[in-house]
Amino acid sequence: MTSASSPSLDVATPERVALTLPVAGIGYRCLAWLVDATILFFFWVTAYFVFSLLVSDVLVVFRGLSGFAQTLLAVGIFATQWMYWTLAEVFFHGQTPGKRLLRIRVVRVDGSPIGVYESAVRNLLRAVDFLPLLYAVGSLSMLFTQQHRRLGDLLAGTVLVREERFDLSKYTAPAQPSPEALPAVAPTGSGRLESEEVELILAFLERAPWLEPDARRHLGARMVERLGGLTEQERAAVLASTQATEDFLRARAQAVR
């Protein structure tokens, strides 16, 4: 749980449910960067040794290049690192290996997943945030902004948030629930749900895109089982796919409004 003094990101889902996401502090960000920097370091060390097998002296070859060729090489090195950060964040939903290890994620300021544009801009500005050394500009920006955003985040409209651990027990139906414990629901949405159950469904749907496929499918099935009220044929149709399960849950929640 996030304390009142901790920075947070308040967002509203399309279903008009308010969510508070805890913002990742400088410590989390530094540790995540160290992990990613270590990966990049070993990548370049490996590349150096591989290249040294092809030429006798790498430094001599580098000094023999023209000024323009050396500039292109430097730009290529920067582009390679930029692609590492950007592609990882785009394909892994706002996470690099370091961010994944520290359980933090880049999102837009409205809480939605980032796209190619946001990731490309924030990582392009790393060159500025790094100045004059060891992210001095970026660190100052994070210290003086409420949500610890560096210049790249400010320009791209992004923020880093911490991932909360899911309490799977609240998605799990009791082993032998009594008939009174389960509301009678129908796939047509005629049954009424309690507000607590609606919030539970909407919270699951909000987090579903960030879950692993197996966990997403498992929790969706547990939610359907918790609601109950389906015949075997209806249950099979609802659980036929992840999309069908979430469409059913979304329809049940929206029917209450």
N, C-alpha and C positions, 0 to 999 in steps of 0.2 A: 504494500500500500504506500502511496506517495504522501509524504507529509505536507502540511499546508505551506511550509517554507520552501519546499523543493520546486524547481521550475517544472512546468507541465505544459502540454499542448491540449487545449480544449477544442474538440471538433464535434460536429453534428452529422450523424449518418443520414442517408436518404430517407430512412424511416423516422427521422426526427427524434432520434435517441442521442442524448449527449454523452460523449465519452471523454475521459481524461487520460491522456497518454503521458507517462513520465519521460521527461527529456533526459537524454544522455549527457552527463557532465564531462568536464575536460579530462578527468581521470580515465573514464571509459574510452574516450576518443583516443587518448594518447596510447593506451595499451593496445587498442585495436590497430592503430597505425604502426606500432612497433611490430606486431605480428605480420602485417602486410609488407612492411619494409624489410623484414627478415626474409620473407618469401622472395621479394624482388632481388635482394642481395644475393641469395643463393642462385637465383636465375642468372644474374649477370656474371657471377663467378664461374658457373658452369659454362656459360657462353664464351667467356674468356679462355678457359682451358680447351674447349672444343676448337676455337679459332686458332689457338696457339699450336694445335696439332697440324694445322694447315700451313702456317707460316712460321718461320724460325723466331722472329722477334715481333710481337704485336706492337710494342711502343715505337719501334723503328718504322714500321709500316704506317702507323698513325702520323708520325712526324713527317713522313714523306708525302702525305696528302697535301693538296693545295688548301688554301684558306677556305675556299668555297666548299670543298669536299669535307673538311673538318666541321664546318657549320652544318652541312647536311647530316653528318653523322650525329652531331649533338641533337639536332632536331629529331632525328630518328629515334634516339634513345629516349628523349622526352615523350615522343608519340607512343612508343612502346609502353611506357609506364602509364601514360594517360589512358591507353586502351585497356590496360589491366584493371584500373579502378572503374572505368566506365562500363566495360563489358560485364564485369562481375556484378556491379550494382543493377544493371539492366536485366541480366539473365537470372540473377538470384534475388530478385525482388528487393533491391535496396541494400543488399549485403555483400561484402567482400569476405574472404575467409577470416580476416581479423574481426570484422563486425559480427560475423556469425558466432565466432568463439566467445565474444564478449556479450552476445545476445542484445545487440543494438541494430538499428535499421534506419536507413534514410527514407523519409517520406516527404510529401509536399506539406506546406503549412496548413492545408485543410485536412491532413491526415490520410489522403489517398496515396496510392503507390506512385513512385516517381517514374518518369518516362525517359526516353533517350535524351531529349533536350535538357532536362534538369540535371541528369547525371553528367552529360558532356560539359555543361557550363560550370558546374561546381568543381569538377576535376580539372578543367582548364585553368581555373583560378588558383589551383594549388601553387602554381609558379609564383603568384603574387603573395599568397598567404605564407609561403615559405621564407620570404625575404625578411631581414637580410640573412637570417640563418635559423634553422630549426623551428620553422613556423612561428617566428616572432610576431609578424603582423597578424596571422591567424589567431594566435593565442591572445593577443590584446583584444581582438575583435570578440572572441568568445568570452573574455572576462567582462567586457562592457556591454554585452547584449544579454537580455533577460533569459533567452533560451539557448545560450552558449552556441551561437551561430558565427562561423567564420565568414569572411567576405564572399567566398564561393557560395555559401548557403544563402546569404542575403541576396545575392544577385540571381540565383537560381530559384529562390522561393522554396527552400528545403530546410528541414530540421532533422536532427537525429533523435530517435526515441528509444527507450529501453523496452524490450519485450518482457511482458509479465508471464510468469508461469501459469499454466492453466490448471485449475482445480477440476480434474476429470471426474471426481466423484459427483459433482453437481449435475453432470450430464448423464449419469448412470442411473437407470431405474432400479428400485429395490429388487432384491432377488425374488420375493414373492409379494408383490404389491396387492393390497386389498382393493376391491372394486371401488371403494370410496376414494382411494388415493389417486385414481386416474380419471381425468375428465373424459367424458364421452365426446369424441370428435369424429367427424366424417370427412372424407376427402373433398367434399363440396364446400367445407368451411362453415357448416351450419352450427357447430358447437362453439361455445364461448370459452375463452381462456382467461385465466387470472392474469393480472398485470405483471406479476412476477414471472409467469411462464412466457409471456410475450417478450419481456426484457431478456430472458434467457435465450430465446430463439434468435432475437435480433443481435445479441452479443455473439452468438455462435456464427451467424451469417456474416457479421462484420469481420471476424477473424478467420473465417474459412479459407479465403484465398492465400493466407500465409501459412496454413498448416501443411504438413506432409500429406500426400495423397491417401495413404493408408489411414492415418489418424483422422483426416477429414471425412473419409467414408465411414469409419467406425463411429465417430461422434455423431454424424448425421443419422446413422441407423439407431443409435442410442436415444437421440432426441425423438425420433418417430415412435420408438418403443415406449418412451416415457409418456407421450401423448395418448397412445393406445386408440381403441375405438375403430380399428380397421379390420376388415375381413381379410382372410388369407390372400385372396386374389388382389384386393386393393393394396395390401402391404407389399406383395411381390412387385406390383407396378410402381409403387413409390420408391422402393429400394432397388429398382432395376439399374439405376445409374446415379452418380453423385448429383448431376444436374437435376434429375427428377426429384430426388430427395430434398434438395435445397429449394426447388420451386414449390414443393408441397409445404415446407415449413414457412417459406415467405408468404404464401397465400394464406396460411392459417393465422400468421401474425397480422397481416394486413386486413383480414376480415374483422378484426376486433376494432379497428380504428373507425 
